[in-house]
Amino acid sequence: MSFQESTRPPDDDEVFYMQCRAAYLAVFRSSLSNISSKQQLCRVLQQAGRNPSHATLNKYWTSRTSKLNFDDFCEILKCERKTEEAEIMRAFRKLDVNCDGYITHSVLEKALTSSGEKMTAEEVNAVCSLSDINKDGKLDYAEFCRRLVSTTEQCQTAALDKLEADAKLKRQNFGSQLYSPPKSSVASASSVSPAQHAESDSTVKKDSQSSSRPPSARSRRSSLSNSVTVASSSSKAGKVQEPSGLQDWHHCFMKGCFFVDDKGSISSLQYHLHLPQKTSVYLTIQPLSLSHRPDKPPAWMNVDTAVFVMTAGETKEDSALVCFTESKDKEKYVWKGELNAGTYRLLPFTSGCRLKKQNKTNFSDKSVKLVYKTDTGELDLTSELREVLSEIFEMIDLDGNGLLSLDEYNLFELRTSGEKCDQDAWAVCKENFDMRKNQLTRQGFMELNLMEATEKDGDPADLWVTLESMGYNHMLELVEACPFQIDVHCEGTQPSMQPLCLDSGTKLLNQALQKSITLRFGAKALRGHDNVFIYTYRGDHRISSLIVNKANQKVTVHVNNEQSRNCCSSRGMAMFAIEVPARTKMVCQHVLPINEKQEWVYNCVETSLPST
């Protein structure tokens, strides 16, 4: 989201985050606590107004799940809508054979104990006793629904009231800023006035005259302010110049794609780069335009990209950051320098400011048609789907040779189904689909997808799973993925690149990112904490901050970006709180300009919140 005005009503994301926080802290002491059982997951989902079925719980708590954290919980809530009163009423009306608003005990018991998620007779009796107003053995299901919804709202309101009480206690103990959660947990963003600015339990507003301490005392005690003004991209002069005669340098490239995963994290392939000898290097990464739909300019071309270069050690501890693409030329991010002979790891990165999980509630209910029947009655793929499949083909054709090797195709299979295609299955593909040099052609890729659609008698469900896994919505827009290309030019030797699938990839990238933030800029201690430090990387095109907690206990830091201008944050909110465990480093946020052609001002105030 952007930071424009400090006095504005909360947006949907802020209200949602606050409600998540309230529900979580109604069950756990801290948002650092983990959900450690399916029963706990059920309880906290119910606290948030959901009514999870056994199937829903099993979807999120599998045999391999040992714990879920607060971020996981937030992502689950995004996917699970609240149970509406009208929905419950519709279910009861199906049992109301007399259409008089009542269901007999015997009918209800039969329905609830013999089908679906079966209840016990005792549980059915308890349900009936709640709304058997006339004591005649009949359930007044309208009254039951009202009580159920009312109880849910009361639980959520109680959780919010607890947050407000905790915030007041913090103000008394801490003498800091005003906190004002909304009056009702069920208020929508549109119904909350500016005076009811919704925030998390750790969120605070600007200094208020009613505070118990003057602003100067409060800031000396706990706050750390960072302000950076960055010129527009058009006024920057220090761009890395492309080496003269670059067309004569040795060159290799590899494509890839950033994907937004179910929990909102971003993943991509990583790569090995081998240099036979010491050489001058010109390294670039940029979003990749897929040119099959000229009428629809790619929305992802403004996504920020970077690539970190690390030594290829055997373990994370053996790897060290060498350099990263810091300069920018239009959509291209650049590094120029000299590298020794050896093997390096290339770690692609995007901040999450512009590429992020889409809110499913904002999606259109409409879907583009994927398959149709020809005049002869045969199934075929629509032209819209063929265009998208052609884009996907380019995304997974990593070496750009116009063919898919088994390894490249398996990247697609792992992404969409979680399984690999073995040599035997590949041999079957060779017999049935167009292939060349033991590699799948674009036409063969179309034929394969048509076969899968035909096997399902035109049911597009599996096709939608594939498309959504690759980042497309139901209007066939690429909204949760960003294709990119890495180019390596070497003056004195021929470089080579290979894709990697590393279990340690995320840890390596986080290590490189943290090192890049601490590399050039000194730390500032958070006031009131000798062992908590804030590092801020100030680049021409991105600002990133890191919290380093060297203390033996967790610290909660409130972050306020409301005075920033023309900025968007990877956190998605102008104000948020972050809990950093003891002896831990944690990336706080990344910030980019909304409009790169205009000046942007990063103004961030980090404030320590007392433990409760």
C-alpha positions in Angstrom: 0.0 0.0 0.0 1.1 3.6 -0.3 1.8 6.1 2.5 0.2 9.4 1.6 -1.9 10.9 4.3 -1.5 10.3 8.0 -5.2 11.0 8.9 -7.1 8.5 6.8 -9.4 5.6 7.6 -7.8 2.2 7.7 -7.9 0.2 4.5 -9.1 -3.4 4.2 -5.6 -4.8 4.8 -5.2 -2.9 8.1 -8.6 -3.9 9.4 -8.0 -7.5 8.4 -4.5 -7.6 10.1 -6.0 -6.1 13.3 -8.8 -8.7 13.4 -6.2 -11.5 12.8 -4.1 -10.1 15.7 -7.1 -9.9 18.0 -8.2 -13.4 17.3 -4.7 -14.8 17.7 -3.9 -13.0 20.9 -7.3 -14.2 22.3 -5.9 -17.7 22.2 -2.1 -17.2 22.6 0.0 -14.9 24.8 2.0 -13.6 21.8 2.0 -13.6 18.0 5.4 -15.3 18.3 3.7 -18.3 19.7 3.1 -21.1 17.3 -0.1 -23.1 16.6 1.0 -26.6 17.7 -2.0 -28.8 17.1 -5.1 -29.1 14.8 -7.3 -28.4 17.9 -5.5 -25.1 18.4 -5.9 -24.2 14.7 -9.6 -24.9 15.0 -10.0 -22.8 18.1 -8.2 -19.7 16.7 -10.1 -20.0 13.4 -13.4 -20.1 15.4 -12.2 -17.1 17.4 -11.8 -15.2 14.0 -15.4 -16.0 13.0 -14.7 -19.0 10.9 -16.4 -22.4 11.2 -13.8 -24.8 9.9 -14.8 -28.3 8.9 -12.7 -31.4 9.4 -11.8 -31.2 5.7 -10.7 -27.6 6.0 -8.6 -28.3 9.0 -7.0 -31.3 7.3 -6.1 -29.1 4.3 -4.0 -26.8 6.4 -2.8 -29.3 9.1 -1.5 -32.3 7.2 0.5 -35.3 8.5 3.7 -33.3 7.8 2.6 -30.2 9.7 4.2 -29.7 13.1 3.4 -26.0 13.7 2.0 -22.9 12.1 2.9 -19.3 12.9 0.9 -16.1 13.0 1.7 -15.3 9.3 0.4 -18.7 8.3 -2.7 -18.0 10.3 -3.3 -14.7 8.4 -2.9 -16.4 5.0 -5.4 -19.1 6.0 -7.9 -16.5 7.1 -7.5 -14.8 3.7 -8.6 -18.1 2.0 -11.5 -19.0 4.5 -14.5 -16.7 4.4 -16.7 -16.2 7.4 -19.8 -18.3 7.7 -22.8 -16.0 7.0 -26.2 -16.2 8.7 -27.9 -16.5 5.4 -25.8 -19.5 4.5 -26.7 -21.3 7.7 -30.4 -20.5 7.2 -30.3 -22.0 3.7 -29.0 -25.3 5.2 -31.7 -25.4 7.9 -34.5 -24.6 5.4 -33.6 -27.8 3.5 -34.6 -29.7 6.7 -37.7 -27.6 7.3 -40.3 -29.9 5.6 -43.3 -27.9 6.9 -41.7 -24.5 6.0 -42.8 -23.1 9.4 -39.4 -22.1 10.7 -39.0 -25.1 13.0 -37.2 -28.5 12.8 -38.2 -31.4 15.0 -35.6 -33.0 17.2 -35.8 -36.3 15.4 -35.3 -34.8 11.9 -32.3 -32.7 13.2 -30.8 -35.6 15.0 -31.0 -37.9 11.9 -29.4 -35.2 9.7 -26.6 -34.3 12.1 -25.7 -37.8 13.2 -25.8 -39.7 9.9 -24.3 -37.5 7.3 -21.5 -35.0 6.7 -19.4 -34.3 9.8 -21.4 -36.4 12.2 -22.3 -35.1 15.6 -23.1 -37.1 18.7 -26.6 -37.3 20.1 -25.5 -35.2 23.1 -24.2 -32.5 20.8 -27.5 -32.4 19.0 -29.4 -32.2 22.3 -27.2 -29.2 23.2 -28.0 -27.4 20.0 -31.8 -28.0 20.4 -31.8 -26.8 24.0 -30.3 -23.5 22.9 -33.2 -22.5 20.8 -36.1 -24.7 21.8 -38.1 -21.6 22.9 -41.4 -23.4 23.4 -39.9 -26.5 24.9 -41.8 -28.6 22.4 -38.9 -30.5 21.0 -38.6 -28.2 18.0 -35.6 -26.1 17.0 -36.4 -22.4 16.1 -33.5 -22.3 13.6 -33.8 -18.6 12.9 -33.3 -17.8 16.6 -30.5 -20.3 16.7 -28.7 -18.6 13.7 -29.1 -15.2 15.4 -27.6 -16.5 18.6 -24.8 -18.2 16.8 -23.8 -15.0 14.8 -24.3 -12.8 17.9 -22.0 -15.0 20.0 -19.4 -15.0 17.3 -19.5 -11.2 17.1 -19.4 -10.9 20.9 -16.2 -13.1 21.0 -14.5 -11.0 18.4 -15.5 -7.8 20.1 -14.2 -9.1 23.4 -10.9 -9.9 21.7 -10.7 -6.3 20.4 -11.6 -4.9 23.8 -8.8 -6.9 25.2 -6.4 -5.3 22.7 -7.6 -1.9 23.6 -7.2 -2.6 27.3 -3.7 -3.9 26.7 -2.9 -0.7 24.7 -4.1 1.5 27.5 -1.9 -0.3 29.9 1.0 0.2 27.6 0.3 3.9 27.5 0.2 4.1 31.3 3.4 2.2 31.6 5.1 3.6 28.6 3.7 7.1 28.3 3.6 6.9 24.6 1.2 7.4 21.7 -2.5 7.0 21.4 -4.0 3.7 20.3 -7.6 3.5 19.0 -9.0 0.2 17.6 -12.4 0.2 16.1 -15.5 -0.3 18.2 -16.7 -3.4 16.5 -14.8 -6.4 15.2 -17.4 -6.8 12.4 -17.0 -3.2 11.0 -15.9 -3.1 7.4 -13.2 -0.7 6.2 -15.8 1.5 4.6 -17.8 1.9 7.8 -14.9 2.9 10.0 -14.5 6.7 10.4 -11.0 8.4 10.6 -11.6 8.8 14.4 -11.8 5.0 14.6 -8.5 4.3 12.9 -8.0 0.5 13.0 -4.6 -0.8 13.8 -3.0 -3.9 15.4 -2.6 -4.4 19.1 0.9 -2.9 18.8 0.0 -0.1 16.5 0.2 3.5 17.7 -0.8 6.8 16.3 1.1 10.1 16.0 1.9 12.1 19.2 -1.2 13.4 20.9 -1.6 16.3 23.3 -3.3 14.1 25.7 -0.3 11.8 26.1 1.2 11.7 29.6 4.6 12.8 28.4 5.8 15.6 26.1 6.9 14.4 22.7 10.5 15.0 23.3 10.5 12.8 26.4 8.8 10.0 24.5 11.2 10.1 21.6 14.2 10.1 23.8 12.9 7.1 25.6 11.9 4.8 22.7 11.8 6.1 19.2 14.2 6.1 16.3 13.5 8.2 13.3 14.9 7.7 9.8 14.2 10.1 7.0 15.6 9.8 3.4 14.6 11.9 0.4 15.4 10.3 -2.9 15.4 12.1 -6.2 13.3 10.9 -9.1 14.8 8.4 -11.5 14.9 11.0 -14.3 17.2 13.2 -12.3 19.7 10.5 -11.3 23.0 10.8 -13.1 25.1 7.9 -11.5 24.0 5.0 -13.7 26.4 2.2 -14.5 27.6 2.7 -18.0 27.4 -0.3 -20.4 30.9 -1.4 -21.3 32.0 -0.4 -24.8 32.1 -3.3 -27.2 29.7 -5.4 -25.0 28.4 -7.1 -28.1 31.8 -8.8 -28.5 31.9 -10.1 -24.9 31.1 -13.7 -24.1 27.5 -14.1 -23.1 25.1 -16.5 -21.4 21.6 -16.1 -20.1 18.9 -17.9 -18.2 15.3 -17.2 -17.7 13.3 -17.7 -14.5 10.1 -16.6 -12.7 9.2 -15.2 -9.3 6.1 -16.9 -7.9 3.9 -15.7 -5.1 3.2 -18.8 -3.0 0.0 -19.6 -1.0 1.3 -18.0 2.2 2.4 -14.9 0.4 6.1 -15.6 0.3 8.0 -15.3 -3.0 10.1 -18.1 -4.5 12.2 -18.6 -7.6 14.9 -20.8 -9.0 18.5 -20.1 -8.2 21.5 -20.6 -10.4 25.1 -21.7 -10.6 27.4 -19.4 -12.5 30.8 -20.8 -13.5 33.7 -18.7 -14.6 36.8 -20.5 -15.9 39.1 -17.6 -15.2 39.2 -14.1 -13.7 37.3 -11.7 -15.8 35.4 -8.4 -16.1 31.6 -9.0 -15.7 28.5 -7.1 -16.7 25.6 -8.7 -14.9 21.9 -7.7 -15.4 18.4 -8.9 -14.4 15.1 -7.6 -15.6 11.4 -8.6 -15.9 10.8 -10.5 -19.1 8.1 -9.3 -21.5 6.0 -12.1 -23.0 5.0 -10.7 -26.4 2.1 -12.8 -27.4 -0.6 -10.4 -26.3 0.4 -6.9 -27.6 -3.0 -5.5 -26.8 -2.3 -6.2 -23.1 0.9 -4.5 -21.8 2.6 -6.7 -19.2 1.6 -5.5 -15.7 4.7 -7.1 -14.2 7.3 -5.0 -16.0 7.4 -2.5 -13.1 8.3 -5.3 -10.6 11.6 -4.6 -9.0 14.3 -7.3 -9.4 17.8 -7.9 -8.2 20.3 -10.7 -8.2 22.7 -11.4 -5.3 26.0 -13.1 -6.1 27.4 -15.5 -3.5 30.4 -17.8 -3.3 29.3 -21.4 -3.8 30.2 -22.9 -0.4 29.2 -26.3 0.7 27.0 -24.9 3.5 25.2 -21.6 4.2 28.1 -20.7 6.6 30.6 -21.2 3.8 28.8 -18.9 1.4 29.6 -15.2 1.3 28.1 -12.2 -0.4 30.2 -11.0 -3.3 28.0 -8.3 -5.0 24.5 -7.6 -6.1 22.8 -5.6 -8.8 22.3 -2.1 -7.3 22.1 0.2 -10.2 19.2 0.5 -12.6 18.7 1.4 -16.2 15.0 1.4 -17.1 13.7 -2.1 -16.1 17.2 -3.5 -16.0 19.1 -3.9 -12.7 22.9 -3.9 -13.2 26.2 -4.7 -11.6 29.6 -4.2 -13.3 32.9 -5.4 -11.9 35.6 -8.1 -11.8 35.1 -11.7 -10.5 37.7 -14.3 -9.9 37.6 -17.8 -11.5 35.2 -20.2 -9.7 31.6 -21.1 -9.2 29.1 -18.7 -7.8 25.4 -18.8 -6.8 23.1 -16.3 -8.3 20.1 -15.6 -6.1 17.2 -13.7 -7.7 15.2 -11.3 -5.5 12.2 -9.1 -5.6 11.1 -7.0 -2.6 7.3 -7.9 -2.5 6.4 -4.2 -2.8 4.8 -4.6 -6.3 4.5 -8.4 -6.6 2.3 -9.7 -3.8 -0.5 -12.0 -3.0 -3.8 -10.8 -4.5 -6.9 -10.4 -2.4 -9.3 -13.1 -3.6 -12.3 -11.0 -2.6 -11.3 -8.4 -5.2 -11.3 -11.0 -8.0 -14.1 -11.0 -10.6 -16.6 -13.9 -10.5 -16.2 -14.2 -14.2 -13.9 -16.7 -15.8 -12.5 -16.9 -19.3 -13.6 -19.9 -21.2 -10.7 -22.5 -21.5 -12.1 -25.2 -23.8 -14.9 -25.5 -26.4 -16.4 -28.1 -28.8 -15.6 -27.8 -32.5 -18.2 -28.3 -35.3 -17.2 -31.9 -35.3 -18.0 -32.3 -31.6 -14.3 -32.6 -30.5 -12.8 -30.6 -27.6 -10.2 -27.9 -28.3 -8.4 -25.2 -26.4 -9.7 -21.6 -26.8 -7.4 -19.0 -28.4 -7.2 -17.2 -25.0 -5.9 -20.4 -23.3 -3.4 -21.1 -26.1 -2.0 -17.6 -25.7 -1.5 -18.2 -22.0 0.0 -21.7 -22.5 2.4 -20.1 -25.0 3.4 -17.6 -22.3 3.9 -20.4 -19.8 6.1 -22.3 -22.4 8.3 -19.2 -22.6 8.5 -18.9 -18.8 9.8 -22.5 -18.4 12.0 -22.6 -21.5 14.9 -21.5 -19.3 17.6 -21.6 -21.9 15.4 -19.9 -24.6 16.0 -22.6 -27.3 12.3 -22.9 -28.1 12.2 -26.5 -26.7 11.5 -28.0 -23.2 14.0 -30.5 -21.9 12.8 -33.0 -19.3 14.4 -30.9 -16.5 12.6 -27.8 -17.7 9.3 -29.6 -18.0 9.7 -31.0 -14.5 10.0 -27.5 -13.1 6.5 -26.9 -14.5 5.3 -30.2 -13.1 6.7 -29.6 -9.7 5.1 -26.1 -9.6 1.7 -27.3 -10.8 1.3 -30.8 -9.4 4.2 -31.3 -6.9 5.4 -34.4 -8.9 8.1 -35.1 -11.4 7.8 -36.8 -14.8 10.3 -39.7 -15.0 12.1 -41.1 -18.0 9.4 -43.7 -18.8 6.6 -41.0 -18.8 8.8 -38.8 -20.9 9.2 -41.7 -23.4 5.3 -41.9 -23.6 5.3 -38.1 -24.3 7.7 -38.7 -27.1 5.3 -41.2 -28.7 2.2 -39.0 -28.4 3.3 -35.4 -28.7 5.4 -33.3 -31.0 9.1 -33.5 -29.8 12.4 -32.6 -31.3 15.9 -33.7 -30.1 14.1 -35.5 -27.2 12.6 -32.1 -26.1 9.0 -31.0 -26.2 8.0 -28.4 -28.8 5.5 -25.6 -28.2 3.0 -27.5 -30.3 3.7 -30.6 -28.2 3.1 -28.6 -25.0 -0.3 -27.6 -26.4 -1.2 -31.1 -27.4 -0.3 -32.4 -23.9 -2.6 -29.8 -22.2 -5.4 -30.6 -24.7 -5.1 -34.3 -23.9 -5.5 -33.6 -20.2 -8.6 -31.5 -20.8 -10.0 -34.2 -23.1 -9.5 -36.8 -20.4 -11.6 -34.7 -18.0 -14.4 -34.4 -20.6 -13.8 -30.7 -20.8 -14.0 -30.0 -17.1 -11.6 -27.1 -16.7 -10.9 -27.6 -12.9 -7.5 -29.2 -13.4 -6.6 -26.5 -16.0 -7.4 -23.8 -13.5 -5.2 -25.4 -10.9 -2.4 -25.3 -13.4 -3.0 -21.7 -14.4 -3.4 -20.5 -10.8 -0.2 -22.3 -9.8 1.6 -20.4 -12.6 0.3 -17.1 -11.3 -2.8 -16.4 -13.5 -6.2 -15.3 -12.3 -9.6 -16.4 -13.9 -9.3 -13.5 -16.4 -6.0 -15.1 -17.5 -4.0 -12.1 -16.2 -0.6 -12.9 -14.8 -0.9 -11.3 -11.3 1.0 -13.5 -9.0 4.2 -14.2 -11.0 6.9 -12.2 -12.7 9.1 -13.8 -15.4 12.7 -12.5 -15.5 15.9 -13.0 -17.4 19.5 -12.9 -16.1 22.3 -12.0 -18.5 26.0 -12.5 -17.8 28.5 -10.8 -20.1 32.2 -11.6 -19.6 35.1 -9.9 -21.3 37.7 -12.6 -21.1 36.1 -16.0 -20.7 32.9 -17.9 -21.6 30.5 -18.1 -18.6 28.0 -20.9 -18.1 24.8 -21.0 -16.0 22.7 -23.9 -14.6 19.4 -23.7 -12.6 19.4 -25.0 -9.1 16.6 -26.3 -6.8 18.1 -25.8 -3.3 16.4 -26.6 0.0 18.6 -24.0 1.6 17.8 -21.4 -1.1 15.5 -19.2 1.1 18.1 -19.2 3.9 20.9 -18.3 1.5 18.9 -15.4 0.0 18.0 -14.1 3.4 21.6 -14.3 4.5 22.6 -12.3 1.3 19.9 -9.8 1.8 20.8 -9.1 5.5 24.5 -8.8 4.6 23.7 -6.3 1.8 21.8 -4.1 4.3 24.5 -4.2 7.0 27.4 -3.9 4.5 27.7 -0.2 4.0 25.6 1.6 6.6 26.2 1.7 10.3 23.6 0.6 12.9 21.5 2.9 15.0 20.6 1.6 18.5 16.9 1.7 19.2 16.5 4.2 22.1 16.0 2.5 25.4 17.7 -0.7 24.1 21.4 -1.1 24.1 21.2 -4.5 22.3 18.6 -3.7 19.6 19.9 -2.1 16.4 18.2 -0.8 13.2 20.2 -1.0 9.9 18.8 0.9 6.9 20.0 0.3 3.4 19.5 3.4 1.3 19.8 2.7 -2.4 18.7 4.9 -5.3 15.8 2.6 -6.1 15.0 0.7 -2.9 15.3 1.2 0.9 15.4 -1.8 3.2 15.6 -2.0 7.0 16.9 -4.8 9.3 16.3 -5.2 13.0 19.0 -7.0 14.9 18.1 -8.1 18.4 21.2 -9.1 20.4 19.3 -9.2 23.7 18.3 -12.4 25.5 14.6 -11.6 25.2 12.2 -10.8 22.4 11.5 -7.2 21.4 8.4 -5.7 19.8 9.0 -2.8 17.5 6.3 -0.6 16.1 7.0 0.9 12.7 5.3 4.0 11.5 5.7 5.1 7.8 2.7 7.5 7.7 4.9 10.6 7.0 6.5 8.9 4.0 5.5 10.3 0.6 5.2 8.5 -2.8 6.2 5.2 -1.1 5.0 1.6 -1.0 6.0 -1.0 1.5 6.5 -4.8 1.3 4.5 -5.0 4.5 1.4 -3.7 2.9 0.6 -1.2 5.7 1.7 2.2 6.8 1.9 1.1 10.4 2.6 -2.3 11.8 4.4 -4.1 14.6 7.1 -6.7 14.4 8.2 -9.1 17.1 11.9 -10.1 16.9 12.9 -13.1 18.9 16.0 -13.0 21.1 19.3 -13.1 19.3 17.7 -12.9 15.9 18.0 -10.7 12.8 14.8 -9.9 10.9 14.2 -7.9 7.8 11.7 -5.2 8.8 10.5 -3.9 5.4 11.4 -2.9 1.9 10.2 0.4 0.5 10.0 1.5 -3.2 8.7 4.6 -4.9 5.1 4.4 -6.2 6.0 6.8 -9.1 9.7 6.6 -10.0 9.5 9.8 -12.0 8.7 11.8 -8.9 10.8 12.5 -5.7 10.0 10.1 -2.9 10.5 10.6 0.9 11.0 7.7 3.2 10.2 8.7 6.8 10.1 5.9 9.3 9.8 6.0 13.0 10.7 2.8 14.9 9.4 2.6 18.5 10.0 0.0 21.1 6.8 -1.4 22.7 6.9 -2.8 26.3 6.4 -6.5 26.7 3.1 -7.5 28.2 
